[in-house]
Amino acid sequence: MRQKSGKVVTAFAVEGDLDVSTVVSNTFEMVWPPRSGRMQTFPEVDRAQWCGLDEARVKLNSAQAEFVGRLESALGDR
């Protein structure tokens, strides 16, 4: 999904049992602060958390909340 800022966000949903305390993120490098010439490393994922669909809508920004609707549609097709 592309947000208004142009940032592309990808979401994943799984059915299963996942211990979120074991989630480990990859990292990426970027120049930070901007135009400083200094490279810094950041995690791609800041945390993993289980929550219900209503709570997810509140936690996500309005553009990303569309993911919840898509998930509900997919679950309804079962």
N, CA, C and O atoms as a Tripos MOL2 file, in Angstrom:
@<TRIPOS>MOLECULE
protein
  312   311    78     0     0
PROTEIN
NO_CHARGES

@<TRIPOS>ATOM
      1 N           0.8470   -1.1700    0.0000 N.3       1 MET1
      2 CA          0.0000    0.0000    0.0000 C.3       1 MET1
      3 C           0.8960    1.2370    0.0000 C.2       1 MET1
      4 O           1.8900    1.2960    0.7230 O.2       1 MET1
      5 N           0.5400    2.1930   -0.7950 N.am      2 ARG2
      6 CA          1.3130    3.4360   -0.8500 C.3       2 ARG2
      7 C           0.5890    4.5040   -0.0360 C.2       2 ARG2
      8 O          -0.5810    4.7960   -0.2800 O.2       2 ARG2
      9 N           1.2940    5.0820    0.9330 N.am      3 GLN3
     10 CA          0.7250    6.1400    1.7610 C.3       3 GLN3
     11 C           0.8170    7.4750    1.0350 C.2       3 GLN3
     12 O           1.4850    7.5810    0.0060 O.2       3 GLN3
     13 N           0.1510    8.4890    1.5650 N.am      4 LYS4
     14 CA          0.1650    9.8180    0.9510 C.3       4 LYS4
     15 C           1.5800   10.3510    0.7770 C.2       4 LYS4
     16 O           1.8700   11.0610   -0.1850 O.2       4 LYS4
     17 N           2.4570   10.0060    1.7110 N.am      5 SER5
     18 CA          3.8410   10.4810    1.6550 C.3       5 SER5
     19 C           4.6460    9.7960    0.5610 C.2       5 SER5
     20 O           5.7520   10.2280    0.2360 O.2       5 SER5
     21 N           4.0880    8.7180   -0.0120 N.am      6 GLY6
     22 CA          4.8020    7.9470   -1.0150 C.3       6 GLY6
     23 C           5.4490    6.6930   -0.4530 C.2       6 GLY6
     24 O           5.8980    5.8270   -1.2040 O.2       6 GLY6
     25 N           5.4960    6.5970    0.8780 N.am      7 LYS7
     26 CA          6.0830    5.4230    1.5220 C.3       7 LYS7
     27 C           5.2450    4.1950    1.1990 C.2       7 LYS7
     28 O           4.0170    4.2390    1.2770 O.2       7 LYS7
     29 N           5.9040    3.0990    0.8360 N.am      8 VAL8
     30 CA          5.2190    1.8350    0.5470 C.3       8 VAL8
     31 C           5.2640    0.9650    1.8020 C.2       8 VAL8
     32 O           6.3360    0.7240    2.3570 O.2       8 VAL8
     33 N           4.1070    0.4990    2.2430 N.am      9 VAL9
     34 CA          4.0050   -0.3310    3.4360 C.3       9 VAL9
     35 C           3.4720   -1.6970    3.0310 C.2       9 VAL9
     36 O           2.4890   -1.7990    2.2970 O.2       9 VAL9
     37 N           4.1270   -2.7420    3.5150 N.am     10 THR10
     38 CA          3.6940   -4.1100    3.2640 C.3      10 THR10
     39 C           3.2990   -4.7270    4.5920 C.2      10 THR10
     40 O           4.0310   -4.6010    5.5740 O.2      10 THR10
     41 N           2.1560   -5.3900    4.6390 N.am     11 ALA11
     42 CA          1.6880   -6.0270    5.8700 C.3      11 ALA11
     43 C           1.5550   -7.5200    5.6360 C.2      11 ALA11
     44 O           1.2630   -7.9670    4.5270 O.2      11 ALA11
     45 N           1.7740   -8.2810    6.6920 N.am     12 PHE12
     46 CA          1.6470   -9.7240    6.6430 C.3      12 PHE12
     47 C           0.6810  -10.1640    7.7240 C.2      12 PHE12
     48 O           0.6830   -9.6170    8.8270 O.2      12 PHE12
     49 N          -0.1360  -11.1400    7.4140 N.am     13 ALA13
     50 CA         -1.0380  -11.7340    8.4010 C.3      13 ALA13
     51 C          -0.8430  -13.2420    8.3380 C.2      13 ALA13
     52 O          -0.7400  -13.8210    7.2560 O.2      13 ALA13
     53 N          -0.7950  -13.8650    9.4950 N.am     14 VAL14
     54 CA         -0.6110  -15.3130    9.5420 C.3      14 VAL14
     55 C          -1.6280  -15.9140   10.4930 C.2      14 VAL14
     56 O          -2.0580  -15.2840   11.4600 O.2      14 VAL14
     57 N          -1.9920  -17.1250   10.1990 N.am     15 GLU15
     58 CA         -2.8120  -17.8780   11.1250 C.3      15 GLU15
     59 C          -1.8910  -18.9130   11.7390 C.2      15 GLU15
     60 O          -1.3270  -19.7500   11.0340 O.2      15 GLU15
     61 N          -1.7420  -18.8590   13.0230 N.am     16 GLY16
     62 CA         -0.8340  -19.7900   13.6680 C.3      16 GLY16
     63 C          -0.4860  -19.3070   15.0570 C.2      16 GLY16
     64 O          -1.1440  -18.4310   15.6180 O.2      16 GLY16
     65 N           0.5600  -19.8960   15.5950 N.am     17 ASP17
     66 CA          1.0020  -19.5660   16.9410 C.3      17 ASP17
     67 C           2.4090  -19.0020   16.8440 C.2      17 ASP17
     68 O           3.3460  -19.7290   16.5120 O.2      17 ASP17
     69 N           2.5650  -17.7330   17.1250 N.am     18 LEU18
     70 CA          3.8470  -17.0630   17.0210 C.3      18 LEU18
     71 C           4.1510  -16.3890   18.3510 C.2      18 LEU18
     72 O           3.3430  -15.6160   18.8650 O.2      18 LEU18
     73 N           5.3100  -16.6830   18.8970 N.am     19 ASP19
     74 CA          5.7550  -16.0160   20.1210 C.3      19 ASP19
     75 C           6.4140  -14.7090   19.7010 C.2      19 ASP19
     76 O           7.5420  -14.7080   19.2080 O.2      19 ASP19
     77 N           5.7120  -13.5990   19.8960 N.am     20 VAL20
     78 CA          6.2120  -12.3090   19.4060 C.3      20 VAL20
     79 C           7.5020  -11.8920   20.0980 C.2      20 VAL20
     80 O           8.2280  -11.0470   19.5750 O.2      20 VAL20
     81 N           7.8050  -12.4600   21.2530 N.am     21 SER21
     82 CA          9.0550  -12.1000   21.9360 C.3      21 SER21
     83 C          10.2710  -12.6600   21.2080 C.2      21 SER21
     84 O          11.3960  -12.2700   21.5170 O.2      21 SER21
     85 N          10.0770  -13.5600   20.2550 N.am     22 THR22
     86 CA         11.2040  -14.1490   19.5190 C.3      22 THR22
     87 C          11.4180  -13.5100   18.1500 C.2      22 THR22
     88 O          12.3210  -13.9170   17.4190 O.2      22 THR22
     89 N          10.6070  -12.5220   17.7910 N.am     23 VAL23
     90 CA         10.7360  -11.8820   16.4790 C.3      23 VAL23
     91 C          12.0280  -11.0600   16.4440 C.2      23 VAL23
     92 O          12.2880  -10.2560   17.3390 O.2      23 VAL23
     93 N          12.8260  -11.2720   15.4030 N.am     24 VAL24
     94 CA         14.0840  -10.5650   15.2200 C.3      24 VAL24
     95 C          14.0160   -9.8490   13.8710 C.2      24 VAL24
     96 O          13.6050  -10.4360   12.8690 O.2      24 VAL24
     97 N          14.4110   -8.6120   13.8530 N.am     25 SER25
     98 CA         14.3090   -7.7950   12.6440 C.3      25 SER25
     99 C          15.5990   -7.7940   11.8420 C.2      25 SER25
    100 O          16.6950   -7.9090   12.3890 O.2      25 SER25
    101 N          15.4410   -7.6590   10.5270 N.am     26 ASN26
    102 CA         16.5640   -7.2980    9.6720 C.3      26 ASN26
    103 C          16.8280   -5.8140    9.9000 C.2      26 ASN26
    104 O          16.0440   -5.1310   10.5590 O.2      26 ASN26
    105 N          17.9280   -5.3220    9.3560 N.am     27 THR27
    106 CA         18.2280   -3.9000    9.4830 C.3      27 THR27
    107 C          18.4740   -3.3070    8.0920 C.2      27 THR27
    108 O          18.6900   -4.0310    7.1200 O.2      27 THR27
    109 N          18.4350   -1.9990    8.0240 N.am     28 PHE28
    110 CA         18.7790   -1.2880    6.7910 C.3      28 PHE28
    111 C          19.6180   -0.0780    7.1740 C.2      28 PHE28
    112 O          19.5620    0.4030    8.3060 O.2      28 PHE28
    113 N          20.3870    0.3990    6.2250 N.am     29 GLU29
    114 CA         21.2100    1.5800    6.4450 C.3      29 GLU29
    115 C          20.6900    2.7360    5.6040 C.2      29 GLU29
    116 O          20.2070    2.5540    4.4860 O.2      29 GLU29
    117 N          20.8010    3.9190    6.1710 N.am     30 MET30
    118 CA         20.4660    5.1250    5.4220 C.3      30 MET30
    119 C          21.2800    6.2920    5.9670 C.2      30 MET30
    120 O          21.7940    6.2450    7.0850 O.2      30 MET30
    121 N          21.3850    7.3270    5.1620 N.am     31 VAL31
    122 CA         22.0790    8.5340    5.6090 C.3      31 VAL31
    123 C          21.1890    9.2180    6.6400 C.2      31 VAL31
    124 O          20.0360    9.5480    6.3630 O.2      31 VAL31
    125 N          21.7430    9.4280    7.8370 N.am     32 TRP32
    126 CA         20.9750   10.0820    8.8990 C.3      32 TRP32
    127 C          21.9170   10.8250    9.8040 C.2      32 TRP32
    128 O          22.9390   10.2610   10.1940 O.2      32 TRP32
    129 N          21.6400   12.0380   10.1560 N.am     33 PRO33
    130 CA         20.5710   12.9020    9.6840 C.3      33 PRO33
    131 C          20.7080   13.1870    8.1800 C.2      33 PRO33
    132 O          21.7910   13.0660    7.6070 O.2      33 PRO33
    133 N          19.5940   13.5650    7.5630 N.am     34 PRO34
    134 CA         19.6150   13.8120    6.1140 C.3      34 PRO34
    135 C          20.7410   14.7640    5.6980 C.2      34 PRO34
    136 O          21.0220   15.7550    6.3720 O.2      34 PRO34
    137 N          21.3660   14.4380    4.5870 N.am     35 ARG35
    138 CA         22.4420   15.2500    3.9840 C.3      35 ARG35
    139 C          23.6720   15.3930    4.8740 C.2      35 ARG35
    140 O          24.5050   16.2650    4.6280 O.2      35 ARG35
    141 N          23.8050   14.5450    5.9150 N.am     36 SER36
    142 CA         24.9660   14.6250    6.8060 C.3      36 SER36
    143 C          26.1370   13.8010    6.2910 C.2      36 SER36
    144 O          27.2830   14.0350    6.6760 O.2      36 SER36
    145 N          25.8480   12.8280    5.4130 N.am     37 GLY37
    146 CA         26.8970   11.9390    4.9380 C.3      37 GLY37
    147 C          27.1710   10.7860    5.8890 C.2      37 GLY37
    148 O          27.9810    9.9100    5.5840 O.2      37 GLY37
    149 N          26.5080   10.7760    7.0350 N.am     38 ARG38
    150 CA         26.7020    9.7020    8.0240 C.3      38 ARG38
    151 C          25.6830    8.5990    7.7970 C.2      38 ARG38
    152 O          24.4860    8.8650    7.6890 O.2      38 ARG38
    153 N          26.1570    7.3610    7.7240 N.am     39 MET39
    154 CA         25.2690    6.2010    7.5770 C.3      39 MET39
    155 C          24.9220    5.6770    8.9620 C.2      39 MET39
    156 O          25.7940    5.5380    9.8200 O.2      39 MET39
    157 N          23.6490    5.3890    9.1720 N.am     40 GLN40
    158 CA         23.2120    4.7740   10.4210 C.3      40 GLN40
    159 C          22.3650    3.5570   10.0920 C.2      40 GLN40
    160 O          21.7480    3.4850    9.0290 O.2      40 GLN40
    161 N          22.3410    2.6090   11.0050 N.am     41 THR41
    162 CA         21.5980    1.3650   10.8340 C.3      41 THR41
    163 C          20.3310    1.4210   11.6710 C.2      41 THR41
    164 O          20.3530    1.8560   12.8220 O.2      41 THR41
    165 N          19.2130    0.9730   11.0740 N.am     42 PHE42
    166 CA         17.9180    0.9790   11.7500 C.3      42 PHE42
    167 C          17.2500   -0.3760   11.5490 C.2      42 PHE42
    168 O          17.4900   -1.0310   10.5350 O.2      42 PHE42
    169 N          16.4080   -0.8140   12.5040 N.am     43 PRO43
    170 CA         15.6630   -2.0660   12.3100 C.3      43 PRO43
    171 C          14.5050   -1.8510   11.3390 C.2      43 PRO43
    172 O          13.9060   -0.7760   11.3120 O.2      43 PRO43
    173 N          14.1890   -2.8770   10.5410 N.am     44 GLU44
    174 CA         13.0260   -2.7970    9.6520 C.3      44 GLU44
    175 C          11.7350   -2.9440   10.4450 C.2      44 GLU44
    176 O          10.7130   -2.3580   10.0860 O.2      44 GLU44
    177 N          11.7780   -3.7170   11.5120 N.am     45 VAL45
    178 CA         10.6040   -3.9580   12.3610 C.3      45 VAL45
    179 C          10.9490   -3.4800   13.7600 C.2      45 VAL45
    180 O          11.9520   -3.9080   14.3300 O.2      45 VAL45
    181 N          10.1170   -2.5820   14.3310 N.am     46 ASP46
    182 CA         10.4330   -2.1110   15.6800 C.3      46 ASP46
    183 C           9.8390   -3.0000   16.7610 C.2      46 ASP46
    184 O          10.3650   -3.0560   17.8730 O.2      46 ASP46
    185 N           8.7400   -3.7030   16.4500 N.am     47 ARG47
    186 CA          8.1860   -4.6590   17.4160 C.3      47 ARG47
    187 C           7.1050   -5.4910   16.7360 C.2      47 ARG47
    188 O           6.5580   -5.1150   15.6990 O.2      47 ARG47
    189 N           6.8160   -6.6350   17.3540 N.am     48 ALA48
    190 CA          5.7140   -7.4840   16.9050 C.3      48 ALA48
    191 C           4.7260   -7.5860   18.0600 C.2      48 ALA48
    192 O           5.1200   -7.6520   19.2240 O.2      48 ALA48
    193 N           3.4500   -7.5990   17.7290 N.am     49 GLN49
    194 CA          2.4250   -7.5920   18.7720 C.3      49 GLN49
    195 C           1.1580   -8.2460   18.2380 C.2      49 GLN49
    196 O           0.7930   -8.0450   17.0790 O.2      49 GLN49
    197 N           0.4940   -9.0200   19.0730 N.am     50 TRP50
    198 CA         -0.8300   -9.5510   18.7320 C.3      50 TRP50
    199 C          -1.8760   -8.5490   19.1810 C.2      50 TRP50
    200 O          -1.7570   -7.9670   20.2600 O.2      50 TRP50
    201 N          -2.8990   -8.3410   18.3680 N.am     51 CYS51
    202 CA         -4.0300   -7.5060   18.7680 C.3      51 CYS51
    203 C          -5.2240   -7.8690   17.9020 C.2      51 CYS51
    204 O          -5.0790   -8.4390   16.8200 O.2      51 CYS51
    205 N          -6.3890   -7.5320   18.3900 N.am     52 GLY52
    206 CA         -7.6090   -7.7730   17.6370 C.3      52 GLY52
    207 C          -7.7510   -6.7630   16.5030 C.2      52 GLY52
    208 O          -7.0170   -5.7770   16.4380 O.2      52 GLY52
    209 N          -8.7030   -7.0230   15.6120 N.am     53 LEU53
    210 CA         -8.8780   -6.1540   14.4460 C.3      53 LEU53
    211 C          -9.2930   -4.7380   14.8360 C.2      53 LEU53
    212 O          -8.8310   -3.7720   14.2280 O.2      53 LEU53
    213 N         -10.1560   -4.6010   15.8430 N.am     54 ASP54
    214 CA        -10.5720   -3.2540   16.2630 C.3      54 ASP54
    215 C          -9.3910   -2.4640   16.8260 C.2      54 ASP54
    216 O          -9.2420   -1.2770   16.5370 O.2      54 ASP54
    217 N          -8.5500   -3.1230   17.6310 N.am     55 GLU55
    218 CA         -7.3730   -2.4480   18.1870 C.3      55 GLU55
    219 C          -6.3790   -2.1090   17.0740 C.2      55 GLU55
    220 O          -5.7330   -1.0620   17.1150 O.2      55 GLU55
    221 N          -6.2580   -2.9810   16.0930 N.am     56 ALA56
    222 CA         -5.3470   -2.7290   14.9680 C.3      56 ALA56
    223 C          -5.7500   -1.4670   14.2140 C.2      56 ALA56
    224 O          -4.8930   -0.6750   13.8210 O.2      56 ALA56
    225 N          -7.0570   -1.2780   14.0100 N.am     57 ARG57
    226 CA         -7.5340   -0.0710   13.3060 C.3      57 ARG57
    227 C          -7.1030    1.2000   14.0380 C.2      57 ARG57
    228 O          -6.7680    2.2050   13.4110 O.2      57 ARG57
    229 N          -7.1160    1.1440   15.3770 N.am     58 VAL58
    230 CA         -6.7430    2.3110   16.1820 C.3      58 VAL58
    231 C          -5.2340    2.5470   16.1200 C.2      58 VAL58
    232 O          -4.7850    3.6910   16.0430 O.2      58 VAL58
    233 N          -4.4550    1.4720   16.1530 N.am     59 LYS59
    234 CA         -2.9980    1.5970   16.1840 C.3      59 LYS59
    235 C          -2.3980    1.9870   14.8370 C.2      59 LYS59
    236 O          -1.3610    2.6490   14.7930 O.2      59 LYS59
    237 N          -3.0270    1.5910   13.7550 N.am     60 LEU60
    238 CA         -2.5090    1.8940   12.4230 C.3      60 LEU60
    239 C          -2.9110    3.3030   12.0030 C.2      60 LEU60
    240 O          -3.9200    3.8310   12.4700 O.2      60 LEU60
    241 N          -2.1200    3.9120   11.1210 N.am     61 ASN61
    242 CA         -2.5780    5.1990   10.6070 C.3      61 ASN61
    243 C          -3.7370    4.9360    9.6410 C.2      61 ASN61
    244 O          -3.9640    3.7940    9.2420 O.2      61 ASN61
    245 N          -4.4520    5.9620    9.2760 N.am     62 SER62
    246 CA         -5.6900    5.7730    8.5240 C.3      62 SER62
    247 C          -5.4740    5.0520    7.1950 C.2      62 SER62
    248 O          -6.3150    4.2470    6.7940 O.2      62 SER62
    249 N          -4.3680    5.3220    6.5070 N.am     63 ALA63
    250 CA         -4.1060    4.6440    5.2380 C.3      63 ALA63
    251 C          -3.8460    3.1520    5.4640 C.2      63 ALA63
    252 O          -4.3050    2.3130    4.6880 O.2      63 ALA63
    253 N          -3.1100    2.8280    6.5250 N.am     64 GLN64
    254 CA         -2.7810    1.4350    6.8000 C.3      64 GLN64
    255 C          -3.9790    0.6520    7.3320 C.2      64 GLN64
    256 O          -3.9940   -0.5760    7.2420 O.2      64 GLN64
    257 N          -4.9740    1.3280    7.8790 N.am     65 ALA65
    258 CA         -6.1540    0.6400    8.4070 C.3      65 ALA65
    259 C          -6.8870   -0.1250    7.3060 C.2      65 ALA65
    260 O          -7.6760   -1.0230    7.5980 O.2      65 ALA65
    261 N          -6.6350    0.2220    6.0540 N.am     66 GLU66
    262 CA         -7.2170   -0.5170    4.9420 C.3      66 GLU66
    263 C          -6.7930   -1.9860    4.9660 C.2      66 GLU66
    264 O          -7.5280   -2.8570    4.4980 O.2      66 GLU66
    265 N          -5.6140   -2.2540    5.5090 N.am     67 PHE67
    266 CA         -5.1530   -3.6400    5.6410 C.3      67 PHE67
    267 C          -6.1380   -4.4680    6.4670 C.2      67 PHE67
    268 O          -6.3800   -5.6360    6.1620 O.2      67 PHE67
    269 N          -6.6990   -3.8680    7.5000 N.am     68 VAL68
    270 CA         -7.6440   -4.5880    8.3660 C.3      68 VAL68
    271 C          -8.8850   -4.9690    7.5620 C.2      68 VAL68
    272 O          -9.3730   -6.0940    7.6720 O.2      68 VAL68
    273 N          -9.3920   -4.0510    6.7660 N.am     69 GLY69
    274 CA        -10.5510   -4.3500    5.9310 C.3      69 GLY69
    275 C         -10.2610   -5.4780    4.9510 C.2      69 GLY69
    276 O         -11.1050   -6.3440    4.7210 O.2      69 GLY69
    277 N          -9.0640   -5.4630    4.3760 N.am     70 ARG70
    278 CA         -8.6890   -6.5280    3.4470 C.3      70 ARG70
    279 C          -8.6140   -7.8720    4.1570 C.2      70 ARG70
    280 O          -9.0210   -8.8960    3.6080 O.2      70 ARG70
    281 N          -8.0920   -7.8640    5.3800 N.am     71 LEU71
    282 CA         -8.0090   -9.1030    6.1490 C.3      71 LEU71
    283 C          -9.3990   -9.6190    6.4970 C.2      71 LEU71
    284 O          -9.6720  -10.8140    6.3870 O.2      71 LEU71
    285 N         -10.2810   -8.7030    6.9220 N.am     72 GLU72
    286 CA        -11.6540   -9.1190    7.2220 C.3      72 GLU72
    287 C         -12.3250   -9.7350    5.9960 C.2      72 GLU72
    288 O         -13.0310  -10.7370    6.1100 O.2      72 GLU72
    289 N         -12.1090   -9.1420    4.8320 N.am     73 SER73
    290 CA        -12.6860   -9.6720    3.5990 C.3      73 SER73
    291 C         -12.1420  -11.0730    3.3150 C.2      73 SER73
    292 O         -12.8890  -11.9730    2.9320 O.2      73 SER73
    293 N         -10.8410  -11.2430    3.5050 N.am     74 ALA74
    294 CA        -10.2340  -12.5590    3.2470 C.3      74 ALA74
    295 C         -10.7610  -13.6080    4.2070 C.2      74 ALA74
    296 O         -11.0070  -14.7480    3.8130 O.2      74 ALA74
    297 N         -10.9360  -13.2260    5.4720 N.am     75 LEU75
    298 CA        -11.4450  -14.1830    6.4630 C.3      75 LEU75
    299 C         -12.9060  -14.5190    6.2020 C.2      75 LEU75
    300 O         -13.3470  -15.6330    6.4830 O.2      75 LEU75
    301 N         -13.6600  -13.5620    5.6680 N.am     76 GLY76
    302 CA        -15.0600  -13.8010    5.3690 C.3      76 GLY76
    303 C         -15.2670  -14.7310    4.2040 C.2      76 GLY76
    304 O         -16.3350  -15.3260    4.0600 O.2      76 GLY76
    305 N         -14.2490  -14.8650    3.3630 N.am     77 ASP77
    306 CA        -14.3400  -15.7270    2.1920 C.3      77 ASP77
    307 C         -14.1340  -17.1990    2.5220 C.2      77 ASP77
    308 O         -14.2020  -18.0410    1.6260 O.2      77 ASP77
    309 N         -13.8910  -17.5200    3.7460 N.am     78 ARG78
    310 CA        -13.6370  -18.9180    4.1270 C.3      78 ARG78
    311 C         -14.8790  -19.7340    4.1090 C.2      78 ARG78
    312 O         -14.8370  -20.9280    4.4040 O.2      78 ARG78
@<TRIPOS>BOND
     1     1     2 1
     2     2     3 1
     3     3     4 2
     4     3     5 am
     5     5     6 1
     6     6     7 1
     7     7     8 2
     8     7     9 am
     9     9    10 1
    10    10    11 1
    11    11    12 2
    12    11    13 am
    13    13    14 1
    14    14    15 1
    15    15    16 2
    16    15    17 am
    17    17    18 1
    18    18    19 1
    19    19    20 2
    20    19    21 am
    21    21    22 1
    22    22    23 1
    23    23    24 2
    24    23    25 am
    25    25    26 1
    26    26    27 1
    27    27    28 2
    28    27    29 am
    29    29    30 1
    30    30    31 1
    31    31    32 2
    32    31    33 am
    33    33    34 1
    34    34    35 1
    35    35    36 2
    36    35    37 am
    37    37    38 1
    38    38    39 1
    39    39    40 2
    40    39    41 am
    41    41    42 1
    42    42    43 1
    43    43    44 2
    44    43    45 am
    45    45    46 1
    46    46    47 1
    47    47    48 2
    48    47    49 am
    49    49    50 1
    50    50    51 1
    51    51    52 2
    52    51    53 am
    53    53    54 1
    54    54    55 1
    55    55    56 2
    56    55    57 am
    57    57    58 1
    58    58    59 1
    59    59    60 2
    60    59    61 am
    61    61    62 1
    62    62    63 1
    63    63    64 2
    64    63    65 am
    65    65    66 1
    66    66    67 1
    67    67    68 2
    68    67    69 am
    69    69    70 1
    70    70    71 1
    71    71    72 2
    72    71    73 am
    73    73    74 1
    74    74    75 1
    75    75    76 2
    76    75    77 am
    77    77    78 1
    78    78    79 1
    79    79    80 2
    80    79    81 am
    81    81    82 1
    82    82    83 1
    83    83    84 2
    84    83    85 am
    85    85    86 1
    86    86    87 1
    87    87    88 2
    88    87    89 am
    89    89    90 1
    90    90    91 1
    91    91    92 2
    92    91    93 am
    93    93    94 1
    94    94    95 1
    95    95    96 2
    96    95    97 am
    97    97    98 1
    98    98    99 1
    99    99   100 2
   100    99   101 am
   101   101   102 1
   102   102   103 1
   103   103   104 2
   104   103   105 am
   105   105   106 1
   106   106   107 1
   107   107   108 2
   108   107   109 am
   109   109   110 1
   110   110   111 1
   111   111   112 2
   112   111   113 am
   113   113   114 1
   114   114   115 1
   115   115   116 2
   116   115   117 am
   117   117   118 1
   118   118   119 1
   119   119   120 2
   120   119   121 am
   121   121   122 1
   122   122   123 1
   123   123   124 2
   124   123   125 am
   125   125   126 1
   126   126   127 1
   127   127   128 2
   128   127   129 am
   129   129   130 1
   130   130   131 1
   131   131   132 2
   132   131   133 am
   133   133   134 1
   134   134   135 1
   135   135   136 2
   136   135   137 am
   137   137   138 1
   138   138   139 1
   139   139   140 2
   140   139   141 am
   141   141   142 1
   142   142   143 1
   143   143   144 2
   144   143   145 am
   145   145   146 1
   146   146   147 1
   147   147   148 2
   148   147   149 am
   149   149   150 1
   150   150   151 1
   151   151   152 2
   152   151   153 am
   153   153   154 1
   154   154   155 1
   155   155   156 2
   156   155   157 am
   157   157   158 1
   158   158   159 1
   159   159   160 2
   160   159   161 am
   161   161   162 1
   162   162   163 1
   163   163   164 2
   164   163   165 am
   165   165   166 1
   166   166   167 1
   167   167   168 2
   168   167   169 am
   169   169   170 1
   170   170   171 1
   171   171   172 2
   172   171   173 am
   173   173   174 1
   174   174   175 1
   175   175   176 2
   176   175   177 am
   177   177   178 1
   178   178   179 1
   179   179   180 2
   180   179   181 am
   181   181   182 1
   182   182   183 1
   183   183   184 2
   184   183   185 am
   185   185   186 1
   186   186   187 1
   187   187   188 2
   188   187   189 am
   189   189   190 1
   190   190   191 1
   191   191   192 2
   192   191   193 am
   193   193   194 1
   194   194   195 1
   195   195   196 2
   196   195   197 am
   197   197   198 1
   198   198   199 1
   199   199   200 2
   200   199   201 am
   201   201   202 1
   202   202   203 1
   203   203   204 2
   204   203   205 am
   205   205   206 1
   206   206   207 1
   207   207   208 2
   208   207   209 am
   209   209   210 1
   210   210   211 1
   211   211   212 2
   212   211   213 am
   213   213   214 1
   214   214   215 1
   215   215   216 2
   216   215   217 am
   217   217   218 1
   218   218   219 1
   219   219   220 2
   220   219   221 am
   221   221   222 1
   222   222   223 1
   223   223   224 2
   224   223   225 am
   225   225   226 1
   226   226   227 1
   227   227   228 2
   228   227   229 am
   229   229   230 1
   230   230   231 1
   231   231   232 2
   232   231   233 am
   233   233   234 1
   234   234   235 1
   235   235   236 2
   236   235   237 am
   237   237   238 1
   238   238   239 1
   239   239   240 2
   240   239   241 am
   241   241   242 1
   242   242   243 1
   243   243   244 2
   244   243   245 am
   245   245   246 1
   246   246   247 1
   247   247   248 2
   248   247   249 am
   249   249   250 1
   250   250   251 1
   251   251   252 2
   252   251   253 am
   253   253   254 1
   254   254   255 1
   255   255   256 2
   256   255   257 am
   257   257   258 1
   258   258   259 1
   259   259   260 2
   260   259   261 am
   261   261   262 1
   262   262   263 1
   263   263   264 2
   264   263   265 am
   265   265   266 1
   266   266   267 1
   267   267   268 2
   268   267   269 am
   269   269   270 1
   270   270   271 1
   271   271   272 2
   272   271   273 am
   273   273   274 1
   274   274   275 1
   275   275   276 2
   276   275   277 am
   277   277   278 1
   278   278   279 1
   279   279   280 2
   280   279   281 am
   281   281   282 1
   282   282   283 1
   283   283   284 2
   284   283   285 am
   285   285   286 1
   286   286   287 1
   287   287   288 2
   288   287   289 am
   289   289   290 1
   290   290   291 1
   291   291   292 2
   292   291   293 am
   293   293   294 1
   294   294   295 1
   295   295   296 2
   296   295   297 am
   297   297   298 1
   298   298   299 1
   299   299   300 2
   300   299   301 am
   301   301   302 1
   302   302   303 1
   303   303   304 2
   304   303   305 am
   305   305   306 1
   306   306   307 1
   307   307   308 2
   308   307   309 am
   309   309   310 1
   310   310   311 1
   311   311   312 2
@<TRIPOS>SUBSTRUCTURE
     1 MET1         2 RESIDUE 1 A MET
     2 ARG2         6 RESIDUE 1 A ARG
     3 GLN3        10 RESIDUE 1 A GLN
     4 LYS4        14 RESIDUE 1 A LYS
     5 SER5        18 RESIDUE 1 A SER
     6 GLY6        22 RESIDUE 1 A GLY
     7 LYS7        26 RESIDUE 1 A LYS
     8 VAL8        30 RESIDUE 1 A VAL
     9 VAL9        34 RESIDUE 1 A VAL
    10 THR10       38 RESIDUE 1 A THR
    11 ALA11       42 RESIDUE 1 A ALA
    12 PHE12       46 RESIDUE 1 A PHE
    13 ALA13       50 RESIDUE 1 A ALA
    14 VAL14       54 RESIDUE 1 A VAL
    15 GLU15       58 RESIDUE 1 A GLU
    16 GLY16       62 RESIDUE 1 A GLY
    17 ASP17       66 RESIDUE 1 A ASP
    18 LEU18       70 RESIDUE 1 A LEU
    19 ASP19       74 RESIDUE 1 A ASP
    20 VAL20       78 RESIDUE 1 A VAL
    21 SER21       82 RESIDUE 1 A SER
    22 THR22       86 RESIDUE 1 A THR
    23 VAL23       90 RESIDUE 1 A VAL
    24 VAL24       94 RESIDUE 1 A VAL
    25 SER25       98 RESIDUE 1 A SER
    26 ASN26      102 RESIDUE 1 A ASN
    27 THR27      106 RESIDUE 1 A THR
    28 PHE28      110 RESIDUE 1 A PHE
    29 GLU29      114 RESIDUE 1 A GLU
    30 MET30      118 RESIDUE 1 A MET
    31 VAL31      122 RESIDUE 1 A VAL
    32 TRP32      126 RESIDUE 1 A TRP
    33 PRO33      130 RESIDUE 1 A PRO
    34 PRO34      134 RESIDUE 1 A PRO
    35 ARG35      138 RESIDUE 1 A ARG
    36 SER36      142 RESIDUE 1 A SER
    37 GLY37      146 RESIDUE 1 A GLY
    38 ARG38      150 RESIDUE 1 A ARG
    39 MET39      154 RESIDUE 1 A MET
    40 GLN40      158 RESIDUE 1 A GLN
    41 THR41      162 RESIDUE 1 A THR
    42 PHE42      166 RESIDUE 1 A PHE
    43 PRO43      170 RESIDUE 1 A PRO
    44 GLU44      174 RESIDUE 1 A GLU
    45 VAL45      178 RESIDUE 1 A VAL
    46 ASP46      182 RESIDUE 1 A ASP
    47 ARG47      186 RESIDUE 1 A ARG
    48 ALA48      190 RESIDUE 1 A ALA
    49 GLN49      194 RESIDUE 1 A GLN
    50 TRP50      198 RESIDUE 1 A TRP
    51 CYS51      202 RESIDUE 1 A CYS
    52 GLY52      206 RESIDUE 1 A GLY
    53 LEU53      210 RESIDUE 1 A LEU
    54 ASP54      214 RESIDUE 1 A ASP
    55 GLU55      218 RESIDUE 1 A GLU
    56 ALA56      222 RESIDUE 1 A ALA
    57 ARG57      226 RESIDUE 1 A ARG
    58 VAL58      230 RESIDUE 1 A VAL
    59 LYS59      234 RESIDUE 1 A LYS
    60 LEU60      238 RESIDUE 1 A LEU
    61 ASN61      242 RESIDUE 1 A ASN
    62 SER62      246 RESIDUE 1 A SER
    63 ALA63      250 RESIDUE 1 A ALA
    64 GLN64      254 RESIDUE 1 A GLN
    65 ALA65      258 RESIDUE 1 A ALA
    66 GLU66      262 RESIDUE 1 A GLU
    67 PHE67      266 RESIDUE 1 A PHE
    68 VAL68      270 RESIDUE 1 A VAL
    69 GLY69      274 RESIDUE 1 A GLY
    70 ARG70      278 RESIDUE 1 A ARG
    71 LEU71      282 RESIDUE 1 A LEU
    72 GLU72      286 RESIDUE 1 A GLU
    73 SER73      290 RESIDUE 1 A SER
    74 ALA74      294 RESIDUE 1 A ALA
    75 LEU75      298 RESIDUE 1 A LEU
    76 GLY76      302 RESIDUE 1 A GLY
    77 ASP77      306 RESIDUE 1 A ASP
    78 ARG78      310 RESIDUE 1 A ARG
